[in-house]
C-alpha cells in the first residue's frame, strides 16, 4: 500500500483541505473512531496549512519546485507506522516528521525520524543511492541554526524547523543537496518495492502476534530462499503425516541466512497450530537467545496489559515460555520419564550442531547418551509419525562437548536407520557453510536419504548489505588472503569493514555510524584475556537481555560500548554495527593461525585440534554478527608487557590488511 495522498506540490496547493483530509481519513480507516478522528483531523488541517503556506513561498523563489512530488502518510510496514510527509525533489528525498503544537525537538522524535530514513535507504528500492534529508518540524519550536554537513552517508543529519521557517530551510536543502542525475518520479517512488529485513527479535515478535515472518521480510534472494525452505520442510512434514513415517530434515545455511527464522516460521505455521495445542515446538540450547527473545516478547506483551493484572501477566508469561523452549529441559523431562510420549509431533532443534556428545551429557546431567541419540529416541516413541527439524550452523561449534554433525549421522546410521533423512547437497559434500563437515562419512546403504536444494540457505539476510560476508570470513579464517582480498573488493562494497589500533577510534566510528534505534556493541572472544588493560573484561557476567534490549541511556546496554559480549552471549543474535576486539588468542605465525590460551599469567600454545577448531569458530561467530558493518580493533600491544607483545598484534593487523581491510 502506498501513501494515503500524493500529488505535485502545485496541485497539492490547489486541492481543498477537506478533499485532502477526506482522502487521508478514508485510507486510514478511522472514520468510526470519532474522538481519534477529530484529533487527527485537526492535526492534519494545521499540517496542511503550514505546508501550503511554505510551498507558496518556496515556489516564488524556486519555480521548479512546483513539480516536486509530495506524499502524505507513507506507511513503513516494518515499524507499523507512517511517515507524515515525503517530498520528492528531483533526485532528493526529504522526509518530514510533523509535531503539531510541539515546542521541543525531542530525542524520541529524532530517533523515530532517523529510523524512517534508514529504512528507506536500506530497504526501499527507489531510494537506493539517493540522498535522504530528515526534517523534524515542531510547529511552535525555536529557530535552530542548522549545519548542512557534507558526509558520505546518504542519510544526512537532522534539520530542525518550525511552522514559520520551513520554506527557507527547504530552499537551503534544495540548493545544497540537489545534484545532476536521474530524477525520481513521485508516483513510481510511491509504488516502489519496500522490503525490510527483520531482526531475529522483530521476527519473533511478528510470529508471536500470529503473523508470518515473510510479511516483514525482504523480497530478495534471501527471503525467496527462506520461503522455499519453509515450504520444503512443511511439505516433507505433510508427507510424513500422510504416510505415518518418521523423518529428520536438516536445514543448513551460511551465518545470518535465516535458519532460526525458518525454524520459528515452521514451528508456528498455521498448518500445525490447533486451538489450544500445537503439533510443533521450537527448541534451542542457546540460553542467551532464549533469554533475550523471551524478555523482548514479555516487554512487548506487557505494554498491552494493565500493571496490576497479575493473572493476565502469568498467562502471557506461560505462553511466552512455551513459544521457545530450552532443549536441555525438554530432553531432561522425557529422559526421566522413559515411557512418556512427547506432546508434540514436530520438534525444531536450533543449532543442532551444538548438541552435546555422550561424555558431556553424562558429565552435566548424568545422562549416558548424546543429545542427538536422546532426541531421536524420544521422538521415536510416537507410534505413527514424528518429525525432527535440525537447524545447522556450520563451523559454529564453540564449546567442549558439542557433538557436531558427525554424531547425528553416526547415531542415525547405527540406531535409527528407519528414519527418512532429508538433507541439502551441501551436507552431503561439505562446504564453508557446514564447517566443511558432512552428515555421513560416506553415503549409507541402510538409510533412505533425500537431497533437496531448498534445504540450504545460501544468502545472508542478517548482513543484507553483504551476501558474501560469510564467504569472506571463511577465507580469512582458512588462510586464503588473496581470495579474501578479491571478495572484499569485488563483493563487499556496500558493507563497511575497517580496522583500527585505537579503541577510542573504534568507539567513535561506531557512534558515527549507528543512528536512530539501530544497535551497536563490542564483542570479543571468551579467550581474549589480555584486553583487560583497555578496560574490556570478558570474564564479567553479561546480562544479555539488558545488553541487547535496553536503550542508549542505560549503562547496561550495548550502546555504552563498555562491556563486550563473547561468542557465547551473541551467538544466534545480531547487532547493526559491531566492534570486534581481537586479542592474541588467535594470532599469526609463519603465514598460519597460531592458537593460544591464557593460563595463570601467560599465554600457552593450544595443540589439541578440537580446541583449535573452537578458537577459529569463536572468531567466525564474532565476525558474522553485524547487519551493516564492523570495525575490528587490534590492540597496539605493549613492549613492556610480555603478554601483550606488539608483534602478536602487528601480525594480526597486517594480515587483515592483506585480506582487504583498510585501517582508519
VOVEX-724428 format. One record per residue (C-alpha): x, y, z. Coordinates in Angstrom, 1 decimal, decimal comma. Layout:
[[X; Y; Z]]
...
This chain:
[[0,0; 0,0; 0,0]]
[[1,3; 3,4; -1,0]]
[[0,9; 6,9; 0,6]]
[[-2,6; 7,9; 1,7]]
[[-2,3; 11,0; -0,5]]
[[0,2; 12,0; -3,3]]
[[0,4; 14,8; -5,8]]
[[2,7; 17,5; -7,2]]
[[3,3; 20,4; -4,9]]
[[1,4; 22,8; -7,2]]
[[-1,7; 20,5; -7,3]]
[[-1,5; 20,0; -3,6]]
[[-1,7; 23,7; -3,0]]
[[-4,8; 23,9; -5,3]]
[[-6,6; 20,9; -3,6]]
[[-9,1; 21,8; -1,0]]
[[-8,1; 20,9; 2,6]]
[[-11,3; 18,9; 3,1]]
[[-10,6; 16,8; 0,0]]
[[-7,1; 16,0; 1,2]]
[[-8,2; 15,2; 4,7]]
[[-11,0; 13,1; 3,3]]
[[-8,5; 11,0; 1,3]]
[[-6,3; 10,6; 4,4]]
[[-9,3; 9,6; 6,6]]
[[-10,6; 7,1; 4,1]]
[[-7,2; 5,4; 3,7]]
[[-6,5; 5,5; 7,5]]
[[-9,8; 3,6; 8,1]]
[[-10,5; 5,6; 11,3]]
[[-13,9; 7,0; 10,4]]
[[-15,6; 5,1; 13,2]]
[[-13,5; 6,5; 15,9]]
[[-14,9; 9,9; 16,4]]
[[-12,5; 11,3; 19,1]]
[[-9,5; 9,9; 17,3]]
[[-10,8; 11,2; 14,0]]
[[-11,4; 14,7; 15,4]]
[[-8,0; 14,9; 17,0]]
[[-6,2; 13,6; 13,8]]
[[-8,3; 15,9; 11,5]]
[[-7,3; 19,0; 13,5]]
[[-3,6; 17,9; 13,3]]
[[-3,8; 17,2; 9,6]]
[[-5,6; 20,5; 8,9]]
[[-2,8; 22,5; 10,7]]
[[-0,1; 20,4; 9,0]]
[[-1,6; 21,1; 5,5]]
[[-1,9; 24,8; 6,2]]
[[1,8; 25,0; 7,2]]
[[2,8; 23,0; 4,1]]
[[0,7; 25,1; 1,7]]
[[1,9; 28,4; 3,1]]
[[5,5; 27,2; 3,0]]
[[5,2; 25,8; -0,6]]
[[3,7; 29,1; -2,0]]
[[6,8; 30,9; -0,7]]
[[9,1; 28,2; -2,0]]
[[7,6; 28,3; -5,5]]
[[8,1; 32,0; -5,7]]
[[11,8; 31,6; -5,2]]
[[12,2; 28,3; -6,9]]
[[9,5; 27,9; -9,6]]
[[10,8; 24,4; -10,5]]
[[9,7; 23,1; -7,1]]
[[6,0; 23,3; -8,2]]
[[6,7; 20,0; -10,0]]
[[8,1; 18,3; -6,9]]
[[6,1; 15,4; -5,5]]
[[4,5; 15,3; -2,1]]
[[3,3; 12,2; -0,3]]
[[1,3; 12,2; 3,0]]
[[1,1; 9,3; 5,4]]
[[3,6; 6,9; 3,7]]
[[3,5; 3,5; 5,5]]
[[6,6; 1,9; 7,0]]
[[5,4; -1,6; 7,4]]
[[8,3; -3,0; 9,4]]
[[7,6; -0,4; 12,1]]
[[3,8; -0,4; 11,7]]
[[3,9; 3,4; 11,4]]
[[3,6; 6,1; 8,7]]
[[5,9; 9,0; 7,6]]
[[4,0; 12,3; 7,9]]
[[5,4; 13,9; 4,7]]
[[7,8; 12,8; 2,0]]
[[8,9; 15,4; -0,7]]
[[10,5; 14,0; -3,8]]
[[12,6; 16,9; -5,1]]
[[14,3; 15,8; -8,4]]
[[16,7; 13,1; -7,1]]
[[16,4; 14,2; -3,4]]
[[14,2; 12,6; -0,8]]
[[13,0; 14,9; 2,1]]
[[11,3; 13,2; 5,0]]
[[9,4; 15,4; 7,4]]
[[8,2; 14,4; 10,8]]
[[5,5; 16,8; 11,9]]
[[4,9; 17,6; 15,6]]
[[1,9; 20,0; 15,6]]
[[1,7; 22,2; 18,7]]
[[5,1; 21,0; 19,9]]
[[7,7; 23,4; 21,3]]
[[10,6; 21,0; 21,7]]
[[12,6; 18,7; 19,4]]
[[12,5; 15,5; 21,5]]
[[15,1; 12,7; 21,3]]
[[12,3; 10,1; 20,8]]
[[11,1; 12,0; 17,7]]
[[14,7; 12,3; 16,4]]
[[15,1; 8,6; 16,7]]
[[11,8; 7,8; 15,0]]
[[12,6; 10,1; 12,1]]
[[16,1; 8,6; 11,6]]
[[14,6; 5,1; 11,7]]
[[12,3; 6,0; 8,8]]
[[15,1; 7,4; 6,8]]
[[17,4; 4,5; 7,4]]
[[14,7; 2,0; 6,5]]
[[14,2; 3,9; 3,2]]
[[17,9; 3,9; 2,5]]
[[18,3; 0,2; 3,1]]
[[15,0; -1,4; 2,1]]
[[13,2; 0,9; -0,4]]
[[14,1; 0,1; -4,0]]
[[13,6; 3,6; -5,5]]
[[15,5; 5,2; -2,7]]
[[18,7; 3,3; -3,3]]
[[21,7; 5,5; -3,7]]
[[19,7; 8,7; -3,2]]
[[20,3; 11,5; -0,6]]
[[17,7; 11,4; 2,2]]
[[17,2; 14,5; 4,3]]
[[15,4; 14,1; 7,7]]
[[13,5; 17,1; 8,8]]
[[11,9; 17,4; 12,3]]
[[9,2; 20,1; 12,4]]
[[7,9; 21,3; 15,8]]
[[5,3; 23,9; 14,8]]
[[6,0; 26,1; 17,8]]
[[9,7; 25,3; 18,2]]
[[12,6; 27,7; 18,4]]
[[14,6; 28,6; 15,3]]
[[17,7; 26,4; 15,2]]
[[20,9; 27,2; 13,4]]
[[21,2; 24,1; 11,1]]
[[24,5; 22,9; 9,8]]
[[24,4; 21,4; 6,3]]
[[27,4; 19,0; 6,8]]
[[28,7; 17,1; 3,8]]
[[29,2; 13,4; 4,6]]
[[29,4; 10,1; 2,7]]
[[26,3; 8,8; 4,5]]
[[23,2; 9,1; 2,3]]
[[21,1; 9,8; 5,3]]
[[22,1; 13,3; 6,4]]
[[22,0; 14,9; 9,8]]
[[18,5; 16,0; 11,0]]
[[17,4; 19,5; 10,0]]
[[15,2; 21,3; 12,6]]
[[12,4; 23,7; 11,5]]
[[9,3; 25,3; 12,9]]
[[6,0; 26,3; 11,4]]
[[7,4; 29,6; 10,1]]
[[10,8; 28,8; 8,5]]
[[10,1; 25,6; 6,6]]
[[10,1; 27,4; 3,2]]
[[13,6; 28,9; 3,7]]
[[15,0; 25,7; 5,1]]
[[13,6; 23,7; 2,1]]
[[15,2; 26,2; -0,2]]
[[18,6; 25,8; 1,6]]
[[18,2; 22,0; 1,3]]
[[17,5; 22,1; -2,4]]
[[20,4; 24,5; -3,1]]
[[22,8; 22,4; -1,1]]
[[21,9; 18,8; -2,0]]
[[20,2; 18,5; -5,3]]
[[22,7; 17,2; -7,8]]
[[22,6; 16,3; -11,5]]
[[21,4; 12,8; -12,2]]
[[18,3; 10,6; -12,7]]
[[15,2; 12,4; -11,4]]
[[12,8; 10,5; -9,2]]
[[9,1; 10,2; -10,2]]
[[7,0; 10,5; -7,1]]
[[4,4; 8,1; -8,4]]
[[7,0; 5,5; -9,2]]
[[8,6; 6,1; -5,8]]
[[5,3; 5,6; -4,1]]
[[4,8; 2,3; -5,8]]
[[8,3; 1,1; -5,1]]
[[9,1; -2,3; -3,5]]
[[9,7; -1,8; 0,2]]
[[11,2; -5,0; 1,6]]
[[12,7; -4,8; 5,1]]
[[14,9; -7,5; 6,7]]
[[13,6; -8,3; 10,2]]
[[16,0; -8,8; 13,1]]
[[15,6; -12,1; 14,9]]
[[13,8; -10,2; 17,7]]
[[11,4; -8,5; 15,3]]
[[10,7; -11,8; 13,6]]
[[9,9; -13,5; 16,9]]
[[7,5; -10,6; 17,8]]
[[5,8; -10,9; 14,5]]
[[5,3; -14,7; 14,8]]
[[4,2; -14,4; 18,4]]
[[1,5; -11,9; 17,2]]
[[0,2; -14,6; 14,8]]
[[1,7; -13,2; 11,6]]
[[4,2; -14,8; 9,1]]
[[7,9; -13,8; 9,1]]
[[7,5; -13,4; 5,4]]
[[5,2; -10,4; 5,9]]
[[8,1; -8,3; 7,2]]
[[11,0; -9,9; 5,2]]
[[12,8; -8,6; 2,1]]
[[11,8; -9,7; -1,3]]
[[15,2; -10,6; -2,5]]
[[17,1; -13,9; -2,9]]
[[17,4; -14,4; 0,9]]
[[13,7; -14,2; 1,5]]
[[12,8; -16,3; -1,5]]
[[15,1; -19,0; -0,2]]
[[13,5; -18,6; 3,3]]
[[10,1; -19,2; 1,8]]
[[11,3; -22,2; -0,3]]
[[13,0; -23,7; 2,7]]
[[9,9; -23,4; 4,9]]
[[7,7; -24,8; 2,1]]
[[10,1; -27,7; 1,6]]
[[10,0; -28,7; 5,2]]
[[6,3; -28,2; 5,6]]
[[5,7; -30,4; 2,6]]
[[8,0; -33,1; 4,0]]
[[6,1; -33,0; 7,3]]
[[2,8; -33,4; 5,5]]
[[4,2; -36,4; 3,6]]
[[5,4; -37,9; 6,9]]
[[2,0; -37,4; 8,4]]
[[0,1; -38,9; 5,5]]
[[2,4; -42,0; 5,3]]
[[3,0; -42,5; 9,0]]
[[6,7; -42,0; 8,7]]
[[9,4; -40,7; 10,9]]
[[11,7; -38,1; 9,2]]
[[14,5; -35,8; 10,1]]
[[15,2; -32,7; 8,0]]
[[18,5; -30,9; 8,2]]
[[18,4; -27,2; 7,3]]
[[21,9; -25,7; 6,5]]
[[22,9; -22,2; 5,7]]
[[25,6; -19,5; 5,9]]
[[25,7; -17,4; 9,1]]
[[22,7; -15,0; 9,1]]
[[20,9; -16,7; 6,3]]
[[17,7; -17,1; 8,5]]
[[17,9; -20,6; 9,8]]
[[16,4; -19,6; 13,1]]
[[13,7; -17,6; 11,2]]
[[12,9; -20,6; 9,1]]
[[12,6; -22,8; 12,2]]
[[10,4; -20,3; 14,1]]
[[8,2; -19,9; 10,9]]
[[7,8; -23,7; 10,6]]
[[7,1; -24,2; 14,3]]
[[4,3; -21,7; 14,1]]
[[2,9; -22,5; 10,7]]
[[-0,9; -22,4; 10,9]]
[[-0,8; -26,0; 9,4]]
[[0,5; -27,3; 12,8]]
[[-1,4; -25,0; 15,2]]
[[-4,6; -26,0; 17,0]]
[[-6,9; -24,0; 19,2]]
[[-5,2; -25,0; 22,4]]
[[-2,2; -27,1; 21,4]]
[[0,5; -27,1; 18,8]]
[[1,9; -30,1; 16,9]]
[[5,3; -28,3; 16,8]]
[[7,7; -26,8; 19,3]]
[[10,8; -24,8; 18,8]]
[[13,8; -25,9; 20,9]]
[[17,0; -24,1; 21,5]]
[[20,1; -24,8; 23,6]]
[[21,2; -21,2; 23,2]]
[[20,5; -19,8; 26,7]]
[[21,2; -16,1; 25,8]]
[[19,0; -16,3; 22,7]]
[[16,1; -17,8; 24,7]]
[[16,6; -15,2; 27,5]]
[[16,7; -12,2; 25,0]]
[[13,7; -13,4; 22,9]]
[[11,5; -14,1; 26,0]]
[[12,3; -10,8; 27,5]]
[[11,6; -8,9; 24,3]]
[[8,3; -10,7; 23,9]]
[[7,4; -10,0; 27,6]]
[[8,2; -6,3; 27,3]]
[[6,1; -6,2; 24,1]]
[[3,2; -8,1; 25,6]]
[[3,1; -6,4; 28,9]]
[[2,7; -2,9; 27,3]]
[[-0,8; -4,1; 26,5]]
[[-1,7; -5,4; 29,9]]
[[-2,7; -3,4; 33,0]]
[[0,1; -3,1; 35,5]]
[[-2,0; -4,8; 38,3]]
[[-3,4; -7,6; 36,2]]
[[-1,2; -10,5; 37,6]]
[[-3,4; -13,2; 36,1]]
[[-3,0; -11,8; 32,6]]
[[0,7; -11,4; 33,0]]
[[1,1; -15,0; 34,3]]
[[-0,9; -16,4; 31,4]]
[[1,2; -14,3; 28,9]]
[[4,4; -15,5; 30,6]]
[[3,4; -19,1; 30,4]]
[[2,6; -18,6; 26,7]]
[[5,9; -17,0; 26,0]]
[[7,8; -19,8; 27,8]]
[[6,1; -22,4; 25,6]]
[[6,8; -20,3; 22,5]]
[[10,5; -21,1; 22,8]]
[[11,6; -24,0; 24,9]]
[[15,0; -24,9; 26,3]]
[[16,2; -28,1; 24,6]]
[[18,1; -29,3; 27,7]]
[[14,9; -29,1; 29,8]]
[[12,9; -30,8; 27,1]]
[[15,4; -33,7; 27,0]]
[[15,7; -33,9; 30,7]]
[[12,0; -34,1; 31,2]]
[[11,5; -37,0; 28,8]]
[[14,7; -38,8; 29,7]]
[[13,4; -39,1; 33,3]]
[[10,0; -40,4; 32,1]]
[[11,1; -43,0; 29,6]]
[[7,6; -44,2; 28,6]]
[[6,2; -40,7; 28,2]]
[[5,2; -39,8; 24,7]]
[[6,0; -36,2; 23,7]]
[[3,1; -33,7; 23,4]]
[[4,5; -32,5; 20,1]]
[[4,8; -34,5; 16,9]]
[[7,3; -32,0; 15,5]]
[[10,4; -30,5; 17,2]]
[[12,6; -27,9; 15,6]]
[[16,1; -28,1; 17,1]]
[[18,0; -24,8; 16,7]]
[[21,8; -25,0; 16,3]]
[[21,7; -28,8; 16,2]]
[[25,4; -28,9; 15,6]]
[[25,9; -27,8; 19,2]]
[[24,0; -30,7; 20,7]]
[[26,1; -32,3; 23,4]]
[[28,0; -35,5; 23,0]]
[[27,7; -38,5; 25,3]]
[[30,6; -37,6; 27,6]]
[[29,4; -34,0; 28,2]]
[[25,8; -35,1; 28,6]]
[[26,9; -37,6; 31,3]]
[[29,1; -35,0; 33,0]]
[[26,5; -32,3; 33,0]]
[[23,3; -34,3; 33,6]]
[[24,3; -37,9; 34,3]]
[[22,6; -38,9; 31,0]]
[[24,7; -41,7; 29,3]]
[[23,6; -40,7; 25,8]]
[[24,4; -38,0; 23,3]]
[[21,7; -35,4; 22,8]]
[[21,1; -36,4; 19,1]]
[[20,5; -40,0; 20,3]]
[[18,2; -38,8; 23,1]]
[[16,2; -36,6; 20,7]]
[[15,8; -39,4; 18,2]]
[[14,8; -41,9; 20,9]]
[[12,2; -39,6; 22,4]]
[[10,6; -38,7; 19,1]]
[[10,6; -42,4; 18,1]]
[[8,1; -43,1; 20,9]]
[[5,3; -41,9; 18,7]]
[[3,7; -45,0; 17,2]]
[[2,7; -43,3; 13,9]]
[[4,7; -40,3; 12,6]]
[[7,1; -37,7; 14,0]]
[[9,5; -35,1; 12,7]]
[[12,8; -33,5; 13,8]]
[[13,9; -30,4; 12,0]]
[[17,6; -29,8; 12,8]]
[[18,9; -26,3; 12,0]]
[[22,7; -26,5; 11,4]]
[[25,1; -23,6; 11,5]]
[[28,3; -24,9; 10,1]]
[[31,6; -24,0; 11,8]]
[[29,9; -22,6; 14,9]]
[[30,7; -25,3; 17,4]]
[[32,3; -23,2; 20,1]]
[[32,4; -25,2; 23,3]]
[[33,8; -28,5; 24,6]]
[[31,2; -31,3; 24,5]]
[[29,4; -30,1; 21,3]]
[[28,9; -33,2; 19,3]]
[[28,6; -31,6; 15,8]]
[[27,2; -33,0; 12,7]]
[[29,0; -36,4; 12,6]]
[[27,2; -37,5; 15,8]]
[[23,8; -37,1; 14,2]]
[[24,9; -39,1; 11,2]]
[[26,5; -41,8; 13,3]]
[[23,5; -42,3; 15,6]]
[[21,0; -42,3; 12,7]]
[[23,1; -44,9; 10,8]]
[[23,6; -47,2; 13,8]]
[[20,4; -47,0; 15,8]]
[[17,7; -45,0; 13,9]]
[[18,0; -46,1; 10,3]]
[[14,3; -46,5; 10,0]]
[[14,1; -42,7; 9,9]]
[[14,0; -41,0; 6,5]]
[[16,6; -38,3; 6,2]]
[[16,3; -35,0; 4,2]]
[[19,5; -33,1; 3,6]]
[[20,9; -30,3; 1,4]]
[[23,6; -31,2; -1,2]]
[[26,0; -29,1; 1,0]]
[[25,5; -31,5; 3,8]]
[[26,5; -34,4; 1,6]]
[[29,7; -32,9; 0,2]]
[[30,5; -30,3; 2,9]]
[[31,4; -26,6; 2,3]]
[[32,2; -23,5; 4,3]]
[[28,5; -23,2; 5,4]]
[[28,7; -26,6; 7,1]]
[[32,2; -26,0; 8,6]]
[[33,4; -28,3; 5,8]]
[[31,7; -31,2; 7,5]]
[[29,3; -33,8; 6,2]]
[[26,5; -35,7; 7,9]]
[[27,8; -39,1; 6,9]]
[[31,4; -40,1; 6,3]]
[[30,1; -41,9; 3,2]]
[[26,6; -42,5; 1,7]]
[[24,9; -45,1; 4,0]]
[[23,3; -48,1; 2,4]]
[[20,8; -48,7; 5,3]]
[[19,3; -45,2; 5,4]]
[[16,9; -43,5; 3,0]]
[[18,5; -40,1; 2,2]]
[[16,7; -37,5; 0,1]]
[[18,6; -34,4; -1,2]]
[[16,8; -31,1; -1,6]]
[[18,4; -27,9; -2,7]]
[[15,8; -25,9; -0,9]]
[[17,1; -27,1; 2,5]]
[[20,1; -24,8; 2,1]]
[[20,0; -21,1; 2,8]]
[[23,0; -19,7; 0,9]]
[[22,2; -15,9; 1,2]]
[[22,7; -13,9; 4,3]]
[[19,7; -11,8; 5,3]]
[[21,4; -10,6; 8,5]]
[[24,0; -8,8; 6,6]]
[[21,6; -7,5; 4,0]]
[[24,4; -5,3; 2,6]]
[[26,8; -8,2; 2,2]]
[[25,7; -11,5; 0,9]]
[[29,3; -12,6; 0,6]]
[[30,3; -11,7; 4,2]]
[[30,3; -15,3; 5,4]]
[[32,5; -16,4; 2,5]]
[[35,0; -13,6; 3,2]]
[[35,1; -14,5; 6,9]]
[[35,7; -18,2; 5,9]]
[[38,5; -17,2; 3,6]]
[[40,2; -15,0; 6,2]]
[[40,0; -17,8; 8,8]]
[[41,3; -20,5; 6,4]]
[[44,4; -18,5; 5,4]]
[[43,2; -17,6; 1,9]]
[[44,2; -14,0; 2,0]]
[[44,4; -13,5; -1,8]]
[[40,9; -14,8; -2,3]]
[[39,6; -12,8; 0,7]]
[[41,1; -9,6; -0,8]]
[[39,3; -10,2; -4,1]]
[[35,9; -10,9; -2,3]]
[[36,4; -7,8; -0,1]]
[[37,0; -5,5; -3,1]]
[[34,5; -7,0; -5,5]]
[[31,6; -8,1; -3,3]]
[[31,6; -6,1; -0,1]]
[[31,4; -2,5; -1,4]]
[[28,1; -1,9; 0,5]]
[[29,3; -3,4; 3,7]]
[[31,7; -1,4; 5,9]]
[[34,6; -3,3; 7,4]]
[[37,5; -1,2; 8,8]]
[[40,5; -1,8; 11,1]]
[[41,9; 0,4; 13,9]]
[[44,6; 0,0; 16,5]]
[[42,9; 2,6; 18,8]]
[[39,9; 1,6; 20,9]]
[[38,7; 5,2; 21,2]]
[[38,7; 5,5; 17,4]]
[[36,7; 2,2; 17,2]]
[[34,1; 3,7; 19,6]]
[[33,9; 7,0; 17,7]]
[[33,5; 5,1; 14,4]]
[[30,6; 3,0; 15,7]]
[[28,9; 6,1; 17,2]]
[[29,2; 8,0; 13,9]]
[[27,6; 5,1; 12,0]]
[[24,9; 3,9; 14,4]]
[[21,8; 6,2; 14,1]]
[[18,2; 6,0; 15,2]]
[[17,3; 2,8; 17,0]]
[[19,9; 0,8; 15,1]]
[[22,1; -1,1; 17,6]]
[[25,9; -1,2; 18,2]]
[[28,1; -3,1; 20,6]]
[[31,5; -4,5; 21,3]]
[[32,3; -8,2; 21,0]]
[[35,3; -10,3; 21,9]]
[[36,4; -13,9; 22,2]]
[[36,0; -15,5; 25,6]]
[[39,7; -16,2; 25,3]]
[[40,6; -12,5; 24,9]]
[[42,0; -12,2; 28,4]]
[[44,6; -9,5; 27,6]]
[[42,1; -6,9; 26,6]]
[[41,8; -6,0; 30,3]]
[[44,3; -3,2; 30,1]]
[[41,9; -1,5; 27,7]]
[[39,0; -1,8; 30,1]]
[[37,5; -4,8; 28,3]]
[[36,8; -7,7; 30,7]]
[[35,5; -10,8; 29,0]]
[[35,0; -12,7; 32,3]]
[[32,3; -10,3; 33,6]]
[[28,8; -11,7; 33,7]]
[[26,8; -10,3; 30,9]]
[[23,1; -9,6; 31,4]]
[[22,1; -10,4; 27,9]]
[[18,5; -9,1; 27,9]]
[[19,6; -5,6; 29,2]]
[[22,6; -5,6; 26,9]]
[[20,5; -6,3; 23,8]]
[[17,3; -4,6; 24,6]]
[[17,9; -1,5; 26,8]]
[[18,2; 1,9; 25,4]]
[[21,0; 4,4; 24,8]]
[[20,6; 6,0; 28,2]]
[[21,2; 2,7; 30,1]]
[[24,8; 1,9; 31,1]]
[[24,0; -1,8; 30,9]]
[[23,1; -1,7; 27,2]]
[[25,4; -2,5; 24,3]]
[[25,2; 1,2; 23,3]]
[[27,6; 2,2; 26,1]]
[[30,5; 0,2; 24,4]]
[[31,9; -0,8; 27,8]]
[[31,1; -4,5; 28,2]]
[[31,9; -6,8; 25,3]]
[[29,7; -9,8; 24,6]]
[[31,6; -13,0; 23,9]]
[[30,7; -15,7; 21,4]]
[[28,5; -17,4; 24,0]]
[[26,4; -14,3; 24,6]]
[[26,0; -13,2; 21,0]]
[[25,7; -16,5; 19,0]]
[[22,3; -16,6; 17,3]]
[[21,8; -12,9; 17,9]]
[[22,9; -9,8; 16,0]]
[[23,7; -6,1; 16,1]]
[[23,6; -3,5; 13,3]]
[[27,1; -2,2; 14,0]]
[[29,8; -4,3; 15,7]]
[[33,2; -3,6; 17,2]]
[[35,2; -6,8; 17,1]]
[[38,0; -6,7; 19,7]]
[[40,8; -9,1; 18,6]]
[[43,2; -10,5; 21,1]]
[[46,3; -12,7; 20,9]]
[[44,4; -15,9; 21,5]]
[[44,2; -16,1; 17,7]]
[[47,4; -14,7; 16,1]]
[[49,6; -15,1; 13,1]]
[[52,8; -17,1; 12,8]]
[[54,6; -18,1; 9,6]]
[[51,6; -17,4; 7,4]]
[[49,3; -19,6; 9,6]]
[[47,0; -19,1; 12,5]]
[[48,6; -19,6; 15,9]]
[[46,3; -20,7; 18,7]]
[[46,8; -19,7; 22,3]]
[[45,0; -19,9; 25,7]]
[[45,7; -17,6; 28,6]]
[[46,5; -19,6; 31,8]]
[[47,5; -18,0; 35,0]]
[[49,9; -15,2; 34,0]]
[[50,9; -16,2; 30,5]]
[[49,8; -17,5; 27,1]]
[[50,1; -21,2; 26,4]]
[[50,0; -22,9; 23,0]]
[[46,9; -24,8; 22,0]]
[[47,8; -28,1; 20,4]]
[[44,5; -30,1; 20,6]]
[[42,9; -30,0; 17,1]]
[[39,4; -29,8; 18,6]]
[[40,3; -26,8; 20,7]]
[[41,9; -25,1; 17,7]]
[[38,6; -25,6; 15,9]]
[[36,8; -23,9; 18,8]]
[[39,1; -20,9; 18,7]]
[[38,5; -20,4; 14,9]]
[[34,8; -20,9; 15,3]]
[[34,7; -18,2; 18,1]]
[[36,0; -15,7; 15,7]]
[[33,7; -16,9; 12,9]]
[[30,8; -16,2; 15,2]]
[[32,2; -12,7; 16,2]]
[[32,9; -11,7; 12,6]]
[[29,4; -12,6; 11,4]]
[[27,2; -10,7; 13,9]]
[[26,9; -7,3; 12,2]]
[[24,0; -6,4; 9,9]]
[[25,5; -3,2; 8,5]]
[[29,2; -3,2; 9,2]]
[[32,0; -3,6; 11,7]]
[[35,2; -2,1; 13,0]]
[[38,0; -4,5; 14,0]]
[[40,1; -3,3; 16,9]]
[[43,5; -4,9; 17,1]]
[[45,4; -3,5; 20,2]]
[[48,8; -1,9; 19,7]]
[[50,3; -4,1; 22,4]]
[[52,9; -3,0; 24,9]]
[[56,6; -3,8; 24,6]]
[[56,9; -3,7; 28,5]]
[[54,3; -6,4; 28,9]]
[[55,4; -9,9; 27,7]]
[[51,7; -11,0; 27,5]]
[[51,0; -8,1; 25,0]]
[[54,0; -8,3; 22,7]]
[[53,3; -5,7; 20,0]]
[[54,4; -8,2; 17,4]]
[[51,5; -10,5; 18,2]]
[[49,1; -7,8; 17,3]]
[[51,0; -6,2; 14,4]]
[[50,9; -9,6; 12,5]]
[[47,1; -9,8; 13,0]]
[[46,6; -6,3; 11,7]]
[[49,0; -6,8; 8,8]]
[[47,1; -10,0; 7,8]]
[[43,7; -8,3; 7,9]]
[[45,0; -5,5; 5,7]]
[[46,3; -8,1; 3,2]]
[[42,7; -9,5; 3,3]]
[[41,4; -6,1; 2,1]]
[[40,5; -4,3; 5,3]]
[[41,6; -0,6; 5,4]]
[[42,9; 1,0; 8,5]]
[[41,3; 4,1; 9,9]]
